[in-house]
Amino acid sequence: MAYEQNGRLPDHQNWPRPELLYSEALRELHATIESDWDSVKRSACQTAAGRALWKHVVNDQLAELFAGETYLTNLYEKIKNDRMSNAREVSGVILAVRTLWFESKLEAAVESFGGGAQVVLLGAGMDTRAYRLSCLKESDVYEIDFPEVLEMKETLLQTAINNSINPQSKSLTRIAADMREEDWFKKLQSSGFIPEKNTVWILEGIIYYLPHSQAMGVLKTIADNCSLTKTVLLADFMNKQSTTLSSSNSFHFYSDWPDHLLPTLGFSEVNLSQIGDPDADYGLLHDPLNLFNKLRGVPRSFQNHPDDGTPCCRLYLVQASGSPKTISS
Ligand SMILES: C[S@@+](CC[C@H](N)C(=O)[O-])C[C@H]1O[C@@H](n2cnc3c(N)ncnc32)[C@H](O)[C@@H]1O
């Protein structure tokens, strides 16, 4: 494979193609997704397409199945064009960096807990970490999403591989819930979640879909857990300008300063990264003049770029943690 000098970006002819080994039954299921689901639920398949098309850096064997042919083909064409035109940012790179960032932080958090932890994925969508991360072998994993999304996930697995794949995690529990409703935490507890057990919370690509008060309620519930046990939150936050990027007005919650917000809720330690920072680069941002570096050079308080007035659309990758001891001291 012809990689560039940084070794991680194949050229347009060598970009790994989607395999598209689809049966008629799978095509029908994906046609249902396209016709019946709203854009928020469909975003689960879009992110899976990102992982599938960046498979030379993200090892997610199930991503193609969950993405579906349309999203795979669309993204593949965009990537090919980006590579042919030497674009500064290749389509899907944010998803690839985000996935790798969450994975490395998840692994470190679980390890810091000595292996046995609870891992809760809110807005899990087509996430497959329970199947593919060996660091989760002593962990109980909980996936929360809308019932339609979780049912479809099961059906796709059943149809494609007869459910013949086992999670690597100690357990995997799927919980149908709407995060805008207050009962999601009760549903999580009645599915076996123990608030007193060390927990990693993953909010990847979800919090900005929630209205402000519900998003704050979810963050507060997680922060309250810090007073009971060691808690790590991994989440991505949009700043205000980023919420204008959705053509379907799906984005609501934003925070320009999540590193200031989270301590007020009860987290004792907060680390924030932007795409392109040393811990959120992974050798994938090949052009030093890429958009992300351009943004990182501008103070975070700026809503528009001083050079050309374009909106500063940022995605913050945030790790926050707390424990009973740090809260009371
Ligand atoms: C962009 S996808 C991210 C999926 C997954 N975390 C990933 O990174 O691949 C957003 C997910 O959040 C889910 N979601 C959005 N709003 C939700 C809500 N109110 N309750 C439950 N799930 C929700 C969607 O159904 C979708 O699966």
The ligand as an SDF file (V2000), in Angstrom:
LIG
                    3D

 27 29  0  0  0  0  0  0  0  0999 V2000
  -23.3590   10.4440   15.9760 C   0  0  0  0  0  0  0  0  0  0  0  0
  -24.0850    8.9850   16.5910 S   0  0  0  0  0  0  0  0  0  0  0  0
  -22.7660    8.4020   17.6090 C   0  0  0  0  0  0  0  0  0  0  0  0
  -22.8650    6.9370   17.8540 C   0  0  0  0  0  0  0  0  0  0  0  0
  -21.6380    6.3430   18.5760 C   0  0  0  0  0  0  0  0  0  0  0  0
  -21.4540    6.9220   19.8800 N   0  0  0  0  0  0  0  0  0  0  0  0
  -20.4140    6.5190   17.7320 C   0  0  0  0  0  0  0  0  0  0  0  0
  -19.5680    7.3450   18.0750 O   0  0  0  0  0  0  0  0  0  0  0  0
  -20.3260    5.8320   16.7080 O   0  0  0  0  0  0  0  0  0  0  0  0
  -25.2580    9.6120   17.7820 C   0  0  0  0  0  0  0  0  0  0  0  0
  -26.0370    8.5360   18.4710 C   0  0  0  0  0  0  0  0  0  0  0  0
  -26.7420    9.1450   19.5540 O   0  0  0  0  0  0  0  0  0  0  0  0
  -28.0400    8.6020   19.5860 C   0  0  0  0  0  0  0  0  0  0  0  0
  -28.9370    9.5670   20.2500 N   0  0  0  0  0  0  0  0  0  0  0  0
  -29.1450   10.8540   19.9060 C   0  0  0  0  0  0  0  0  0  0  0  0
  -30.0660   11.4070   20.7220 N   0  0  0  0  0  0  0  0  0  0  0  0
  -30.4220   10.4420   21.6050 C   0  0  0  0  0  0  0  0  0  0  0  0
  -31.3440   10.4010   22.6880 C   0  0  0  0  0  0  0  0  0  0  0  0
  -32.0980   11.4450   23.0090 N   0  0  0  0  0  0  0  0  0  0  0  0
  -31.4630    9.2420   23.3680 N   0  0  0  0  0  0  0  0  0  0  0  0
  -30.7240    8.1520   23.0410 C   0  0  0  0  0  0  0  0  0  0  0  0
  -29.8350    8.1460   22.0290 N   0  0  0  0  0  0  0  0  0  0  0  0
  -29.6950    9.2600   21.3030 C   0  0  0  0  0  0  0  0  0  0  0  0
  -28.3940    8.3890   18.1330 C   0  0  0  0  0  0  0  0  0  0  0  0
  -29.4550    7.4730   17.9750 O   0  0  0  0  0  0  0  0  0  0  0  0
  -27.0770    7.8780   17.5820 C   0  0  0  0  0  0  0  0  0  0  0  0
  -26.9790    6.5010   17.6930 O   0  0  0  0  0  0  0  0  0  0  0  0
  1  2  1  0
  2  3  1  0
  2 10  1  0
  3  4  1  0
  4  5  1  0
  5  6  1  0
  5  7  1  0
  7  8  2  0
  7  9  1  0
 10 11  1  0
 11 12  1  0
 11 26  1  0
 12 13  1  0
 13 14  1  0
 13 24  1  0
 14 15  1  0
 14 23  1  0
 15 16  2  0
 16 17  1  0
 17 18  1  0
 17 23  2  0
 18 19  1  0
 18 20  2  0
 20 21  1  0
 21 22  2  0
 22 23  1  0
 24 25  1  0
 24 26  1  0
 26 27  1  0
M  CHG  2   2   1   9  -1
M  END
$$$$
